[in-house]
Amino acid sequence: MKSILIDNRTITPSKIICIGRNYVEHIEELGNEIPDEMVVFNKPNSAISTELLSYHQEQLHYEGELCFVIENGKISAIGVGLDITKRTLQSKLKAKGLPWERAKAFDGSAVFSDFISITQDEINEALSLELSIDEKIIQAGGIALMMYKPAEILSELKTYTELNDGDIIMTGTPKGVGLITKGARFKIRALKGSNELVTASWTAI
């Protein structure tokens, strides 16, 4: 089983719960419709990787996301990650009205920073992410731009699924998604206002 670190504690998530279409400008850049209700899909524990892949049966796309860990039924920690997507396959599946899992839940489709503890009062619109590729900022956004805020997401998920300690919620991606090029240098940061909370870097392979 794959693990993550929270304040240097090793935690093993049972699942990753992803919120799709949570930023209006990202919905528009992909030509999708604004959904009437929250879009949710899962990635398994086996999706977690420490390596950023550029290719897995097809060239892959990145989506930078603000991420939260659940413990004792509450958000306990914050980090950032990349939702890695087979965009061509996803488009084919969507056109046929089929589930996205084959395009979203494959091995290596989730890479994360370490996580740090956060209080309930700190989960507010000051939190955001910033993704740079080859030292150029490509994505930026956070809670202030989300259609569904973390508290709403947590409440909705609890209506239908058990949240186990260590489970990760990926809260959606702002505009600026694109192809992962082999050798590209990715750096992603979680911010509280202008203050960096946590960061991670990868070179795509």
For each residue, the residues with C-beta under 8 A, 3 or more apart:
1: 12 45
2: 12 13 45 46 48 49
3: 10 11 12 13 48
4: 10 11 12 13 48 69 79 112 114 115 166 168
5: 8 9 10 11 114 115
6: 9 11 69 76 77 114 115 116 117
7: 77 115 116 117
8: 5
9: 5 6
10: 3 4 5
11: 3 4 5 6 69 165 166
12: 1 2 3 4 45 166
13: 2 3 4 16 45 48 69 164 166 167 168
14: 45 164 166 167
15: 42 43 44 45 164 167 168
16: 13 42 43 44 45 47 48 110 167 168 169 170
17: 40 42 157 161 163 167 168 169 170
18: 40 41 42 43 65 83 104 169 170 172
19: 22 38 39 40 148 153 169 170 171 172
20: 39 40 41 100 172
21: 26 27 32 34 35 39 147 172
22: 19 26 38 39 146 147 148 171 172 173
23: 26 27 141 145 146 147 172 173 174 175
24: 27 28 34 145 147
25: 28 29 145 174 175
26: 21 22 23 29 30 172 173 174 175 176 177
27: 21 23 24 30 32 33 34
28: 24 25 31 32 175
29: 25 26 175 176 177
30: 26 27 177
31: 28
32: 21 27 28
33: 27
34: 21 24 27 147
35: 21 38 39
36:
37:
38: 19 22 35 148 152 153 156
39: 19 20 21 22 35
40: 17 18 19 20 156 157
41: 18 20 99 100 101 104 105
42: 15 16 17 18 101 105
43: 15 16 18 47 83 104 105 109 110 170
44: 15 16 47 105
45: 1 2 12 13 14 15 16 48
46: 2 107
47: 16 43 44 105 106 107 108 109 110
48: 2 3 4 13 16 45 110 111 112
49: 2 52 53 107 108 109 110 111
50: 111
51: 108 111 202 205
52: 49 62 82 84 111 180 186 202 203 204 205
53: 49 56 60 84 108 180 204 205
54: 59 60 180 181 182 184 204 205
55: 58 59 60 182
56: 53 60 84 86 106 107 108 109
57: 86 89
58: 55 86 88 89
59: 54 55 88 179 180
60: 53 54 55 56 84 85 86 87 179 180
61: 84 85 86 87 177 178 179 180
62: 52 82 83 84 85 131 133 177 178 179 180 186
63: 82 83 84 85 173 177
64: 80 81 82 129 131 138 139 173 174 176 188
65: 18 80 81 82 83 129 170 171 172 173
66: 78 80 127 128 129 142 143 170 171 190
67: 78 79 80 81 112 113 115 168 169 170 171
68: 75 76 77 78 79 118 123 150 168 169 171
69: 4 6 11 13 75 76 77 78 79 115 166 167 168 169
70: 73 74 75 76 154 163 164 165 166 167 168 169
71: 74 76 77 165 166
72: 76 165
73: 70 158 163
74: 70 71 120 154
75: 68 69 70 78 118 120 123 150 154 169
76: 6 68 69 70 71 72 117 118
77: 6 7 68 69 71 115 116 117 118
78: 66 67 68 69 75 115 116 118 123 127 190 197 198
79: 4 67 68 69 112 113 114 115 116 190 198 200
80: 64 65 66 67 112 113 129 188 189 190 198 199 200
81: 64 65 67 110 111 112 113 168 170 188 200
82: 52 62 63 64 65 110 111 131 186 188 202
83: 18 43 62 63 65 104 109 110 170 173
84: 52 53 56 60 61 62 63 108 109 110 111 180
85: 60 61 62 63 90 103 104 109 177
86: 56 57 58 60 61 89 90 102 103 104 106
87: 60 61 90 91 103
88: 58 59 91 92
89: 57 58 86 92 93 102 103
90: 85 86 87 93 94 100 103 104
91: 87 88 94 95
92: 88 89 95 96
93: 89 90 96 98 99 100 102 103
94: 90 91 97 98 100
95: 91 92
96: 92 93
97: 94
98: 93 94
99: 41 93 102
100: 20 41 90 93 94 103 104 105
101: 41 42 104 105
102: 86 89 93 99 105 106
103: 85 86 87 89 90 93 100 106
104: 18 41 43 83 85 86 90 100 101 109
105: 41 42 43 44 47 100 101 102 109
106: 47 56 86 102 103 109
107: 46 47 49 56
108: 47 49 51 53 56 84 111
109: 43 47 49 56 83 84 85 104 105 106
110: 16 43 47 48 49 81 82 83 84 168 170
111: 48 49 50 51 52 81 82 84 108 200 202
112: 4 48 67 79 80 81 115 168 200
113: 67 79 80 81 188 190 198 199 200
114: 4 5 6 79 198 200
115: 4 5 6 7 67 69 77 78 79 112 198
116: 6 7 77 78 79 197 198
117: 6 7 76 77
118: 68 75 76 77 78 122 123
119: 122 123
120: 74 75 123
121: 124
122: 118 119 126 127 192
123: 68 75 78 118 119 120 127 143 150 151
124: 121 127 143
125: 142 143 144
126: 122 142 143 192 193
127: 66 78 122 123 124 142 143 190 191 192
128: 66 140 141 142 143 144 190 191
129: 64 65 66 80 139 140 141 142 174 188 189 190 191
130: 137 139 140 188 189 191
131: 62 64 82 137 138 139 140 176 186 187 188 189
132: 135 136 137 138 186 187 188
133: 62 136 138 184 185 186 187
134: 184 185
135: 132 185 187
136: 132 133
137: 130 131 132 140
138: 64 131 132 133 176 178
139: 64 129 130 131 173 174 175 176 177
140: 128 129 130 131 137 174 176
141: 23 128 129 144 145 173 174 175
142: 66 125 126 127 128 129 145 146 174 191
143: 66 123 124 125 126 127 128 146 149 150 171
144: 125 128 141
145: 23 24 25 141 142 174
146: 22 23 142 143 149 150 171 172
147: 21 22 23 24 34
148: 19 22 38 152 153 156 171 172
149: 143 146 152 153
150: 68 75 123 143 146 153 154 169 171
151: 123 154 155
152: 38 148 149 155 156
153: 19 38 148 149 150 156 157 169 171
154: 70 74 75 150 151 157 158 163 169
155: 151 152 158 159
156: 38 40 148 152 153 159
157: 17 40 153 154 160 161 163 169
158: 73 154 155 161 163
159: 155 156
160: 157
161: 17 157 158
162:
163: 17 70 73 154 157 158 167
164: 13 14 15 70 167
165: 11 70 71 72
166: 4 11 12 13 14 69 70 71
167: 13 14 15 16 17 69 70 163 164
168: 4 13 15 16 17 67 68 69 70 81 110 112
169: 16 17 18 19 67 68 69 70 75 150 153 154 157
170: 16 17 18 19 43 65 66 67 81 83 110
171: 19 22 65 66 67 68 143 146 148 150 153
172: 18 19 20 21 22 23 26 65 146 148
173: 22 23 26 63 64 65 83 139 141 177
174: 23 25 26 64 129 139 140 141 142 145
175: 23 25 26 28 29 139 141
176: 26 29 64 131 138 139 140
177: 26 29 30 61 62 63 85 139 173
178: 61 62 138
179: 59 60 61 62
180: 52 53 54 59 60 61 62 84 184 204
181: 54 184 204
182: 54 55 204 205
183: 203 204
184: 54 133 134 180 181 203 204
185: 133 134 135 201 202 203 204
186: 52 62 82 131 132 133 201 202 203 204
187: 131 132 133 135 199 200 201
188: 64 80 81 82 113 129 130 131 132 199 200 201
189: 80 129 130 131 196 197 198 199
190: 66 78 79 80 113 127 128 129 196 197 198 199
191: 127 128 129 130 142 194 195 196 197
192: 122 126 127 195 197
193: 126
194: 191
195: 191 192
196: 189 190 191 199
197: 78 116 189 190 191 192
198: 78 79 80 113 114 115 116 189 190
199: 80 113 187 188 189 190 196
200: 79 80 81 111 112 113 114 187 188
201: 185 186 187 188
202: 51 52 82 111 185 186
203: 52 183 184 185 186
204: 52 53 54 180 181 182 183 184 185 186
205: 51 52 53 54 182
